[in-house]
Amino acid sequence: MIITARELNRATLSRQLLLRREPLTVPEGVRRVVALQAQDPASPYLALWNRLTDFTPAELDGAFTTRSVVKATLMRITLHAVHAGDYPAFRAAMRPTLHASRLGSRFAEAGLTPADAEELLPELLDFARRPRTSAEMRAWTEERLGAAKRDGAWWGLKGYAPLHHAPTGATWSFGPRPSFVAAGADPDVDPEAEAEAEAEAEAEAAVSVPVRREAEPGALRALILRYLAGFGPASAADVAQFATVRRTSVHAALRDLDGLVEPLRGPAGETLFDLPGASRPPADTPAPARLMAMWDSTLLAYADRSRVIPPAYRPLVIRRNGDVLPTLLVDGQVAGVWRPVDGHVEATAFHPLSAADWDGLAEEARSLTALLAGRETAVYRRYHHWWSKLPEAETRILRP
């Protein structure tokens, strides 16, 4: 079967709940879209506002508090919010990558080896059965390793260890000073959960010490199936980009999934994979305007991002330092950027838009302005310096 570029775009929008908002709970919505990038605390909230009917920030606050949705270092070695039920498989699939990236040179510069990290894990996870601030974790590290090794050790451990970010009560649940809690620890830290956390820590410590260059096959297969559910159809290169996993491992896992995934022919003749029976709407399916969050996963989950970002616009919205600006989505494609200014939304379009397109963006801006009014009207303000780097383009204030 051959799938066109526009059909590929519509499939992505459908899986990512961007063709229409759906009446789902927050945990259900997060599971449907697989993973929300969470480098900026506001982004998962804006991502779900784009996707769920009648979304309120308090719903995501509650999900983070009960840890039905968890925030942790995962795919692409960045912070993601994922459904708690997905975390174990995602973590297992990512473990070799996290091991290599966080227990490598900087860790070694502190005079430590991966074996030292594995030895520290049980006690670290025991200490983090309840939320601990960065200062507490650094003090714990210094107590065991000394001041000279503290910074390098904690830098490696906080990215490698199975730790979730614990809500701190900040505007978007998480502030600039993070707290950490062991994965599997119950929010109320009751005795049963204490035992579970201890068992999990022992299991982590039992894993072999040497760096494994290949992802765990079962976990990687599970990750690929979840990825295709939320982002398919996609190539092996797309999967490898999403997870920062070797393509050879992805190809092997896809071979093992024969019968559970089906091959398609992409717009350029490339081989894509998808779940049989998954949603692939017709090319002419209408796609409503959206005001996308910074680092929205839809823009970053592929090696070939042209299905959503026109190649000429990619360097405008994905900056060299990795910042991904909040974008306008028009007819399913990035058409510009937006930012809040003086309680309104300012939209900059990289090409001429129709009156209907501007009306659709204005309607979204009214809803977004109301959402931000209860939280942070100047969200993403620290990134406004990028607007001076943009080319001349049509800019409008979308007033509520």
N, C-alpha and C positions, 0 to 999 in steps of 0.2 A: 504494500500500500504506500502511495506517495502522499505526503502532506505538504501543503504550500506554506509559505512564510506567514501569510495572514491567518491560515488555519492554526498554525503553531502558536501565533500570538493569542488567538482566541482560546486555545486550549489552556495556555498559561493563565490567562485572566480568569477562566472558569475555575481552575484548581485553586487559584489564590483568592477566590471570592470577590473578584473585582468587576464582574459583569453585573452583579446585583448584591446588595447587602442581604445577609442571611440571618434568620431568627435563631441563632445558636447561643449557648452559654459561652462564657469566656474560655473555659477549658476545652469545650468542643471546638470552638473557633480556632484556638491555637493548634489543636491536634490536626484539624483539617488543613491548615496552611503549613504545618510541619515545624517551622522555626521562624521566630521573629528576631532580627538583629537588634541588639539592645545596648550598643556602646553608649548611646545617649539615653538616659532614663525615660525621656518622653516618647521615644520612637515606638516602643511596643503599644503604647496607648493610642497614638495616632494611626498606627497600622491597623489596629482592631476597629477604631472608629471608621476607617475606610471600608471595613468588611462586614461588620455586624449590625443588625437592626437595633436601633435604640440603645446603642452601647453607652455605658456610663463609666468614667474612670474608676469609680468605687468598686465596680465588679472586678477589675483587674487588680486593684489593691487587695481585695479579699482573696483572690486566687494566689497572689504572691504570699500573703500572710499564712494561708493554710497549706501552701506549697503544693497545690494542685497544678500550678504552673511554676516552673523554677527557672532561675537565671544563673547561667554558669558559662565558663569558658568551654566552647565546643568547636563547631565547624569553623574552618579557616582560622582557628586559634583566636577567635573573637567571642565576645559575649553574645549569647543568644537566650531568648526566653522560649522554653519548650514545655510541652505537656509532661507532667511528672512521670507518666507511664512510658514515655519515649526516652527519658534520660538514661536509664541503664544501658540500653543498646547503643545509643548515640555515644555515650562515654566509652563503652567498650570498643566501638569501631574507631574512635578517635584516640584511644590511649597511646598507640605507638607514635602517632604524630605529636601528641602533647609531650610524650616522653622525650622524643628527640629534640623538640623545640625548646622545652623548658628545663631540661636536665642536661643541656649541652654546654656550650662554651662559657656563657655567663655563670652558670652553676659551677663549672670547673674552675673558673677564675677565682671563686670563693674557696677553692681547695676542697671541693666536694665531688663525689662520684654519684652516679645513679643508685648504686648500692646504698649509699648514705641516705638517699631519699626514701628508698623502700624501707629502710630500718626505722626512719622517723615516722612513717605514715601511721602506724597503729596509734602511737601516742598523740600525734597531731589530730587525728580524727576523734580520739577520745576527748581531747581538750575542746574540740569544736562541736561537741554534742549540743551545746547551746550556742547562740550567736556570739561571735567574738569580733571586736573591732580590729582594724588593721594594726593599731597600736598594741593591742593585746597579743595579736599573733606575732608581731615583730619582737615583743618582749619575750614571748615563749621561745621563739627561735634563738634569741640572744642568750637566754638562760641555758640552752642546751649546747649551743655551738660557739658562743662568744661574739663579741661585738664585730670583730673583723669579718666573720662569715655571715652575719645576720642578714644583710641586705640582699646579697646574692642568693642565699638559701631561700629566703621568703619569696623573692621574685620567682624562683623556679617552682617552689611548692604551691604557691597560690594558683598557678596556672595548670599544674599537673595533678595535684591531689583532687579527689572527688569531693569538691566543695561547692556549695551553692552560695550565691550572694543572698544575705538575709535582709529583708526590708528594714529600713532605718527610720521610717516615718517622714521622709522628705516629701517634697511636692509630688514627685512621680514614684513614690515608694523607695527609691534609691537616690542617695545624694553623692557628693564628691568624695566622701569618706566612707568606703564600703565596710560592711561587716560580713562575716563568713560563718557558715554552719555546715557541718558534715552532711553529705548526701545520705538520706535515709533516716536522719534524726527527726523525730516527731516534733512539730512546733511546740507542743506542751511538755516535751521531754519527760514522759512518764516512764516507769520502770521497764515496761515491755519494749518501748522504743530504745531505751538505753541498751538493752540486751541486743536488739536488732542492730544498732549502730556498732556495738562491739563486734558482732559477728561479721558485719560488713568490713570493718577495719581489718579483722584477721584475714578475711578473704583477700583483701587488697594486698596485705603483706605477704600472702602466700604466692602471689604471682611472681614468676621468674624475674630475676634482676636484669639480665642483659637486655640491651636495646633491641626491640623487635622491629624490623623494618617493614613488616607486612601487617596489615590490619587483620584482626581476628575474623576468620571467614564467616562464621554465623552472624556475628554482629554487623559486619559490613553488608551482608546480604539483607539483613533487616533494615539497615539504614538506606540501602538502595531502594527497597520496596517503598519505604516511607517517603523518600525523596521523589520517586516517580509519581506517587499518589498526589503530592502537592505541587510538583514542578514539571512533570512529564508533559509531552514526550521529551526525551533528552538523550544526548550522546554520552559515551563513556567519558569523554573529556569534560563534559558538563558535570557529571557526578564527581569526578576527581577534583574539579575546581571547587565545587560546593563543600566538599569535605576535607580538602587538602590531603588526599590519599593518592598513592601511586596509581597511574593508569593501568599498570600491569595487574595490580590487585583488583581493580574495578572490572577489567576484562574477565579475569578468572571468576569473580563473583557472578558476573552476568551469565557466563557459561553455566555455572551451577544453578542459575535460576531459569534455565531453559524450560519452557512450559508455563512459567509464572509471569514472564514478560514476553512481549512480542516485538519483533523488529519492524521498523518503518523506514521509508526512504525520505530523507529531509529535502528541503528546498534546493540545496546545492549538491544533492546526490549522496549526502552523508548518511550513515546508519544511525538511527535513533531508536530508543527503546521506550516502551510504555506498558502500562498494565492493561490486559485485555478488558474491554468494556469500559474503560475510563472515559470521562467526559472529553469530547473533542467537538465543540460546537462548529456550525458552518462558518465560513469566512465572513459572511455578511451579517453575523450576529452583532447588534448594536453594543457599543462599549461606552458607558457613561464617563463623564469627566471625573477625575479624582485629583486630590491634593495629597501626594504621597509623602510619607515620613522620610526623614533622613535615614540613609542606609537601608531603605526598604529592601527586604530579601528578594523581592521580585526582580530588582535591578541587578542583583549580585550573585544569583544562584547558578549562573551559567558561565562556561568559558566563552561561548558566543552570545553576547548580550544584545545582539542586533534585533532579536525578536521583540524587544521592548524599547531599547535605546537606539535611535538612528546613529550610525557610526560617527557622523559629523558632530553630534552633540555629546558623545561620550566624554571627551576631555573637558567639556564645560561643566558637566554635573558630577563626574568622578575626578576629583583633583589629585594631583601627584602625591600628596601626603596621605591619600586614602579617604579623605572626607568625601562623603556622597551627599550632595545637596538635596533639600526637599524639592520634589519635582512636580510639574504639571503633567498629568496623563490625559491625553486627548485622543479619542478614537484608539485607545489601547497603546499609544506610543508616547514616549517622553517628548513634550513640546516646549518645555521651558522650566522655570523654577519659581518658587514662591517663598515669601517670608512675611512674618507679622510685623507691621509698622503702625505704631500709635493706635493699637486696638483694632486694626483692620488687616486684611490680607493684601499684600502687594504681589501681583503676578507679572512675571516677565516672560513673554512668548518669543521663542527663537525664530518663528515664522508666522505669517499672517494667519489668524484664526477667524472663523466665521462668527457671526453674531450669536448663533445658537451655541457655539463652543464657549464663548464668553459668558453667556447666560448660565450654562451648565457649571462653569467654574465659580460664578458668583453665588449660585445656590449652594455649592459645597462650602464656599467661604463663609456663608451665613451660619451653617451648621458648625464649622470648625471654630469660628470666632466665639460662638456660644460655649463650646467645649473648653476652649482655652481660658475664657473669662473666669471659670471656676478654679483654674489651676495656675496658669502662667501665661500671661498675654504676650510676653516677649520670648517665647520659646525659641531656641536655636540662635539667640541673639549673638552669642560669642562667635558665630560663623559668618556674620554679616560682612566681614572684610572681603569675602570672596566675590561679592557683587561688583566691586570695583574692577575685577578681572574679567567680567563678562563683556562680550561685544555689544554694540549698540543694538537695541531690540525694543519692541513695543512693550511698555510697562503700564499697567493699570492698577488702580486701587479698587479692590472688590469690597465695597462697603456692605455691611450687614443691613 
